[in-house]
Amino acid sequence: MKRLFVFFAALMMGATMWAQQVFTVVYATSDDGFVNVRQRPSTKAPVLTKLYMFSHGLGSGVLRGQSGNWSKVSVGNITGWAYSKYVGTQDWYQGQGHDKLVALRDNTPIYREDFKDGSTDLLFSTVSKGTIIADQYDENEEYYILTTAHDNLYIKKTDVRVVSAF
């Protein structure tokens, strides 16, 4: 009976992890360097903005979901749909048993640069409570750091909890 309980407890924890959203940065992979972000998942829907290619090793938007051949993305403060064939992904969660960073609250901020002056123009994105942000990261006294080729993203240590691998 004890083995059965442990099995179901492990199964439930795994199911909870699969249901959690993972912070995923997106970028265009098209030959012309961008993909249109549309109001609805349709080529006939109005274009709201563009999702561009990598810049300094960092994508330019955040994946919010998927439906069929379309990806729901946020670019700045605009959320819409981009054709998935032309969308690449980048994330810092590999699911390989390392300690992971999990957002403590809704609208947990992720910053482009070291956020010391309180300026909101350094905000890259926000994530929902419970979002797995990373299990590949560095840290300093105040921040966890997601490293790219040339730029970094920063998350205040007070905005996340570290969940130990089991």
C-alpha positions in Angstrom: 0.0 0.0 0.0 2.8 2.4 0.9 4.5 1.8 -2.6 1.2 2.5 -4.3 0.9 5.8 -2.4 4.4 6.8 -3.3 3.8 5.9 -6.9 0.6 8.0 -7.1 2.3 10.9 -5.2 5.1 10.9 -7.7 2.7 10.7 -10.6 0.7 13.7 -9.3 3.9 15.8 -8.8 4.9 14.9 -12.4 1.5 15.9 -13.7 1.7 19.2 -11.8 5.1 19.9 -13.4 3.8 19.1 -16.9 0.9 21.5 -16.4 3.1 24.4 -15.3 4.0 26.9 -17.9 7.7 27.3 -18.8 9.2 30.8 -19.6 10.1 30.6 -23.3 11.5 33.4 -25.4 10.7 33.4 -29.1 12.2 34.9 -32.2 11.6 34.9 -36.0 13.3 32.3 -38.2 12.0 33.6 -41.5 14.4 34.6 -44.3 13.2 38.3 -44.2 14.1 38.6 -40.5 10.6 38.9 -39.0 7.2 37.3 -38.7 3.9 39.2 -38.4 2.1 39.0 -35.1 -1.6 39.0 -35.9 -4.8 39.7 -33.9 -6.1 36.2 -34.4 -4.5 32.9 -35.7 -5.2 33.6 -39.3 -3.3 35.1 -42.2 -6.3 37.3 -42.9 -6.2 38.8 -39.4 -4.8 42.3 -38.9 -1.1 42.6 -38.1 -0.5 44.1 -34.7 3.3 44.1 -34.7 6.3 42.1 -35.8 8.5 39.5 -34.0 12.1 39.9 -35.1 15.1 37.6 -35.2 17.7 37.2 -32.4 19.4 40.3 -31.3 22.6 39.8 -29.3 21.6 36.2 -28.7 18.2 37.0 -27.3 14.8 36.5 -28.8 12.4 39.4 -29.0 9.2 38.0 -27.6 7.7 35.5 -25.1 5.6 32.4 -25.9 2.2 32.5 -24.3 0.6 29.4 -25.8 0.0 27.4 -29.0 -3.0 26.4 -31.1 -2.6 24.3 -34.2 0.0 25.9 -36.5 0.0 29.2 -34.5 1.9 30.5 -31.5 0.5 33.0 -29.1 3.3 35.5 -28.4 3.9 38.7 -26.6 6.2 41.4 -28.0 6.5 44.2 -25.6 3.0 44.9 -24.3 1.3 43.5 -27.5 0.0 39.9 -27.5 -1.1 38.2 -30.7 -0.5 35.2 -33.0 2.5 34.3 -35.2 2.7 31.4 -37.6 4.7 28.7 -35.8 6.7 27.6 -38.8 8.6 30.9 -38.6 9.0 31.0 -34.8 12.0 29.7 -32.9 12.2 29.1 -29.2 14.8 29.7 -26.5 14.5 28.7 -22.9 16.5 28.2 -19.8 14.6 25.2 -18.4 15.9 21.9 -19.5 14.2 19.6 -17.0 17.3 17.8 -16.2 17.0 17.6 -12.4 18.7 21.0 -11.5 17.2 23.4 -9.0 14.6 25.5 -10.8 13.4 29.1 -10.4 9.6 29.4 -10.1 7.7 32.7 -10.2 6.2 33.7 -6.8 3.4 35.9 -8.1 1.5 37.0 -11.2 3.3 39.6 -13.2 6.7 38.5 -12.0 9.1 40.8 -13.8 12.0 39.7 -15.9 14.4 42.5 -16.8 16.7 43.2 -19.8 19.5 44.6 -17.7 20.5 45.0 -14.1 17.4 46.7 -12.7 18.7 49.3 -10.2 17.1 52.6 -11.1 13.4 51.5 -11.1 13.0 52.3 -14.8 10.2 50.2 -16.4 11.8 50.5 -19.8 14.2 47.7 -18.7 11.3 45.3 -18.3 11.6 42.4 -20.8 8.4 40.6 -19.9 6.4 39.3 -17.0 5.3 35.8 -16.1 2.5 34.2 -14.2 2.7 32.8 -10.7 4.1 29.2 -10.8 5.8 29.7 -14.2 9.1 27.7 -14.3 11.6 30.3 -15.4 14.9 28.4 -15.5 17.1 25.6 -14.2 20.1 27.0 -16.1 21.1 30.3 -14.5 23.8 32.2 -12.7 23.4 34.5 -9.8 24.8 37.5 -8.0 23.7 39.1 -4.7 20.4 40.4 -5.9 19.5 38.6 -9.1 19.3 35.3 -10.9 20.8 35.8 -14.4 19.8 34.1 -17.7 22.8 34.4 -20.0 22.7 34.8 -23.7 25.4 35.3 -26.3 25.8 39.0 -25.5 22.9 40.1 -23.3 21.4 38.8 -20.1 18.0 38.7 -18.5 17.7 39.3 -14.7 15.1 38.2 -12.2 15.2 39.6 -8.6 15.8 36.8 -6.1 12.9 38.1 -4.1 10.5 37.4 -7.0 11.1 33.7 -7.3 11.6 30.6 -5.2 14.2 28.0 -5.8 12.6 24.5 -6.1 15.2 21.8 -5.4 15.4 18.9 -7.7 14.1 15.6 -6.3 
